[in-house]
Structures are given as structure tokens and as C-alpha cells.
Amino acid sequence: MSSRRSLVTGGGGFIGSHLVRQLQENGDIVRVLELPDVPLPENVEVVRGSICDSYAVHKAFKGVQRVYHLAANPNLWTKNKSDFNLVNFEGTRTIFAEVAKHDIEVVVYTSTESILTGNTRWNRLVDATVERTLNEMPGPYCRSKFLAEQVALKAAESGLPVVIVAPTLPVGPGDRLITPPTRMILDFLNAKTPAYLDCGFNMADVRDIAQGHILAAEHGRLGERYILGNENLTLGELLRWIEEITGLDMPKWRINYWFALLVGAISEYVADHVTHQAPRAPLTGVRLARYPMYFDSKKAVNELGFPQNPVRRALADEIEWLLQNGLIMRQLPLIRQFES
């Protein structure tokens, strides 16, 4: 068993909570830096605070050998748009400033697939070598994550032991904070979304993504980026899977991008100025859906041994978890359909 101490920032999040459990199963002593109101897995060392708080970050770094930096604001909308920059960019700067003061074995930085997409054709896959510019980012969340990844890349160029991973949309059980991919699925399950924009995206089992972080620490080449993804599919295909698993009717009305953009603009304006509640169609999400978000994860599979478990099975596990936690408001006509 390992006596390694690993720090996970954002260890109470969707990917982070799975990562913490897997590290514990590997024998690591796990320390988590997380906000005060976020529930955490059991048997971890806990430092409560923000990644923007240099004192909390310094305290969390004491005696650790590996760092997994996942903490971020993952939402596509927030009341105060400057929060994205404060948490995702400035918080990452704080983390890497602390890394430079310690003898850290490796830092795995969690980026996002949403900063890698752009004006691509439906039949073209985005791989880990793609380079984008700040001007291509479709909203404040993406801009903040783009700048944060630049911090990680510059840290690697300066000689710090950094490996970057870019997860695609995670699916599976345990998303207690209801991140955007889970919110999308839950809104369809609860019939809160009457129509859909048939966009293309990539999904992977959240448990595989967590394992991919550990594999990146073990086998990743320093300074390299790895896309942690699996299956490319359309939203229409995902909805058909949900119908097959649950027996619930999914929306059949497809809307085009420009109508979705109009709805998103109105929805976000109302959220910003009237309700101050997250919109169902964040403008950044609509803009991301304009072009297919199809990815090639061969680099992670070949170099890291990144697993490729069936996404449909992970979706069934997520739906079961949502049902068990009382989050699905409609009765499911079918018993859960497992895949062999």
C-alpha cells in the first residue's frame, strides 16, 4: 500500500469525489481542499477554503507529493461574471504559485474540452494537439478556463511537473452539485425541456475520467495534454438512449441553432436582470453547440491506458442514482435496462 499523500482540489465535485475514492482504494492518503458547504467523501484530510485563498492553499500543500487540481466553477452561467475569472483563472494562478514553492512529484491540471472546440466539420475529430485563441472562446466560462490552461502550460514550460487532462462531458452516478451535463439530462427526464438542438458532443463515464487523472499522474508526459473522452454522439441519440432506459417520452421537436441562440439570449437576459437564477439555456452552452464537439481520445488510450467503458451503461447508472436521490419527478415506466 502507498503512503503517498495526494491533494485533490475540488474533491467534493462530480469528478473529484470519484477521484478521491479511487485514490483511497489505491492506498493514497488523500487531502481535499474544498469550500465549506460542499459534502466530502469519508476518511479524507480536509482543508476548508477557496483556491483563491493563498493561506488555505499553502496549508493544503504541506506534506503532499501529488496534486490534482480540479477545483473550478464549472457552470456556464453565474450571477457575477467576474467569478469565473476569479475562481478558474486567478485560483489556478494561486495553485501554481504554491506548486513552485514545493517539491511536488506531479501536478495533474483539469482543463475542459469546451476550450478546444471551434468551427469544425461534423466528420472532423478534435485531438489533443489543437490550439485555440482567446478570441475563439464563446463566453466568460470558456475564457476563464482557457486562461487557466495557459497558466498550467507556462508552469510546465518553466520546469514544473505538469500534466494536463481535458475531460469531455462526464456521465454517471454521484453528481451531487448537479453540473451542466447532469442538469441537461435531468431536465429532459423531468420534461422541463420541450425541444432540443441536435448538437454533437463527446461523453465518457465519470469513473473512467477519474481513473484517467490517476493514469495521467502515473504515465503522462510532462507538459502534454490528454483528452479524456469516449463516445461521440448527437443529442438525439442520447435522448433515444434515455427513452430506451426509462420508457419516458423524450422531446421530438428539433430547433435550429439561430432559434436556440435567440432563446438563450432572452433566457440569459432574464436570469441576469430579473430572476438571478440560472437559465435553462445558458448562452455559452448554446454557442458551444453551434459546432460538433467530437473528440479523438486515442492519445489518452494509447499512452495512459485510459479506459473506454460503455457510455450507455454510465447513463443508466446516472439515471438510477438520480431516481434513488429523488431528483426524477416522473414515474419511470420501464425497469432499468442494463447492458451486458
SVG drawing of the C-alpha trace seen along z (x, -y; Angstrom):
<svg xmlns="http://www.w3.org/2000/svg" viewBox="-45 -44 57 53">
<polyline fill="none" stroke="black" stroke-width="0.4" points="0.0,0.0 1.2,-3.5 2.0,-6.1 1.8,-8.9 -0.2,-11.9 -2.2,-13.3 -4.0,-16.7 -7.3,-17.0 -8.7,-20.5 -12.4,-20.3 -12.6,-16.8 -16.3,-17.2 -17.2,-17.7 -18.5,-15.2 -15.2,-14.0 -13.3,-14.9 -15.4,-12.7 -14.8,-9.7 -11.1,-10.5 -10.8,-10.7 -12.4,-7.3 -10.1,-5.8 -7.0,-7.3 -8.1,-5.9 -8.6,-2.5 -5.0,-2.7 -3.8,-3.4 -3.1,-7.1 -3.6,-9.4 -6.0,-11.9 -6.2,-15.5 -9.0,-17.6 -9.2,-21.4 -12.9,-22.3 -15.4,-25.0 -17.0,-24.9 -20.5,-23.9 -19.6,-21.0 -20.0,-17.5 -16.9,-15.3 -16.1,-11.6 -15.3,-9.9 -11.8,-9.4 -10.0,-12.3 -7.9,-15.0 -9.9,-18.2 -8.8,-21.8 -11.8,-24.1 -11.3,-27.1 -11.1,-28.5 -8.3,-28.1 -8.3,-31.9 -7.2,-31.9 -3.4,-31.7 -3.3,-30.8 -5.7,-27.9 -3.8,-26.7 -0.5,-26.9 -2.0,-24.9 -3.3,-22.3 0.1,-21.8 2.0,-20.8 3.5,-17.4 1.8,-16.4 3.6,-14.6 1.0,-14.8 -1.6,-17.4 -4.8,-17.0 -6.2,-20.5 -9.9,-20.1 -11.4,-23.0 -13.3,-25.4 -16.6,-27.0 -18.0,-24.5 -21.2,-26.3 -22.0,-28.1 -23.7,-31.0 -23.2,-32.8 -24.7,-35.9 -21.4,-37.7 -19.5,-37.0 -16.2,-38.0 -16.5,-34.9 -15.3,-32.8 -12.1,-34.7 -11.6,-34.9 -12.0,-31.2 -10.9,-29.5 -8.0,-31.8 -6.8,-33.5 -7.4,-30.4 -5.3,-28.4 -2.5,-31.0 -2.6,-30.7 -2.3,-26.9 0.7,-27.0 2.4,-29.8 2.3,-27.4 3.4,-24.4 6.6,-26.4 7.4,-26.5 7.3,-22.8 8.9,-19.6 5.9,-18.1 6.1,-14.9 3.4,-15.7 0.5,-18.1 -2.5,-17.0 -4.4,-20.0 -8.0,-19.5 -8.9,-21.6 -12.0,-21.2 -13.0,-20.1 -15.1,-23.3 -11.9,-25.4 -10.8,-23.0 -13.8,-23.2 -14.3,-25.6 -15.5,-25.9 -15.1,-22.2 -16.9,-19.9 -19.2,-17.2 -16.8,-14.5 -13.7,-16.0 -12.4,-15.0 -10.6,-17.3 -7.4,-15.8 -5.1,-16.9 -2.8,-18.9 -5.4,-21.5 -4.6,-25.1 -7.2,-27.8 -7.1,-31.5 -8.8,-33.6 -10.9,-35.3 -12.5,-32.0 -13.8,-31.3 -17.7,-31.6 -18.3,-33.1 -16.8,-34.0 -16.6,-30.4 -14.6,-29.3 -12.4,-32.4 -11.5,-31.8 -10.7,-28.1 -8.6,-29.0 -6.5,-31.4 -6.2,-28.9 -4.9,-26.3 -2.3,-28.8 -1.1,-29.1 -0.7,-25.4 1.2,-25.3 3.5,-28.1 4.2,-26.3 5.2,-23.3 7.5,-25.4 9.1,-26.8 10.0,-23.2 7.2,-22.3 5.9,-18.7 2.5,-19.4 0.3,-17.1 -3.0,-18.5 -6.2,-16.5 -9.3,-17.7 -12.4,-15.7 -15.3,-15.6 -18.9,-15.5 -18.9,-13.2 -21.9,-10.9 -22.5,-8.5 -23.7,-8.5 -22.9,-10.9 -23.2,-14.4 -24.5,-16.0 -23.7,-19.5 -25.7,-18.9 -23.2,-20.2 -24.4,-21.3 -24.3,-17.8 -26.4,-16.3 -28.7,-19.3 -29.3,-18.7 -30.2,-15.1 -32.4,-15.8 -34.3,-18.5 -35.2,-16.0 -36.2,-13.4 -38.4,-15.8 -40.0,-17.2 -38.7,-20.7 -37.2,-20.9 -39.8,-20.6 -37.4,-20.8 -33.8,-20.3 -30.9,-21.5 -29.4,-18.4 -25.8,-19.1 -22.8,-16.7 -20.7,-16.1 -18.5,-13.5 -19.3,-11.7 -17.3,-9.5 -18.0,-7.6 -17.2,-9.8 -15.4,-6.9 -13.2,-6.4 -12.4,-10.2 -11.4,-10.0 -9.2,-7.0 -7.7,-9.0 -6.4,-11.6 -4.5,-8.9 -3.2,-7.4 -2.1,-10.8 -0.1,-11.2 1.4,-7.8 2.2,-7.7 1.5,-11.2 4.3,-13.0 5.0,-16.3 3.7,-19.4 1.3,-17.3 -2.5,-17.5 -4.7,-14.4 -8.4,-14.4 -10.3,-12.1 -13.3,-11.2 -15.1,-8.2 -18.1,-8.2 -19.1,-10.9 -22.9,-11.1 -25.7,-13.5 -28.2,-14.8 -30.9,-13.0 -29.0,-9.7 -28.7,-10.4 -32.4,-11.1 -33.2,-7.8 -31.0,-6.0 -32.9,-7.8 -36.2,-6.6 -34.9,-3.0 -33.6,-3.0 -36.6,-4.7 -39.6,-4.3 -40.2,-8.1 -41.0,-10.0 -38.3,-12.5 -38.9,-15.7 -39.2,-15.2 -39.3,-18.9 -35.9,-19.9 -34.9,-23.5 -32.2,-25.2 -29.2,-26.9 -30.4,-30.5 -33.7,-30.0 -31.8,-28.4 -29.4,-31.3 -32.4,-33.7 -33.9,-31.7 -30.5,-31.6 -30.0,-35.3 -33.5,-36.0 -33.1,-33.4 -29.8,-34.8 -31.0,-38.4 -33.9,-37.4 -31.5,-35.4 -29.1,-38.4 -31.6,-41.1 -34.8,-39.6 -34.7,-36.2 -31.0,-36.0 -31.4,-32.2 -29.5,-30.0 -31.2,-29.9 -32.2,-26.6 -30.4,-27.6 -27.2,-29.5 -25.9,-31.5 -22.4,-29.9 -23.9,-26.4 -25.9,-27.4 -22.8,-28.9 -20.8,-25.7 -23.5,-23.7 -23.1,-25.5 -20.4,-23.2 -20.0,-19.5 -17.8,-18.8 -16.4,-15.5 -13.1,-14.4 -10.3,-11.9 -9.0,-10.4 -6.6,-7.9 -3.6,-9.6 -5.0,-9.1 -6.0,-5.5 -2.6,-4.6 -0.3,-6.4 -2.2,-6.3 -4.3,-3.2 -7.4,-5.3 -10.5,-3.0 -13.4,-3.2 -16.4,-1.7 -19.8,-1.9 -21.3,-5.4 -24.8,-3.9 -24.2,-1.9 -22.9,-5.0 -26.0,-6.8 -28.2,-4.1 -26.2,-4.3 -26.7,-8.0 -30.5,-7.7 -30.7,-5.1 -28.7,-7.4 -31.0,-10.4 -34.0,-8.2 -32.7,-7.0 -32.0,-10.5 -35.5,-11.7 -34.5,-14.0 -36.7,-12.5 -40.2,-13.8 -41.9,-11.5 -42.6,-7.8 -40.4,-5.6 -42.5,-3.1 -39.6,-0.7 -37.2,1.1 -33.7,0.1 -32.2,1.7 -28.7,3.0 -26.2,3.6 -24.1,6.7"/>
</svg>
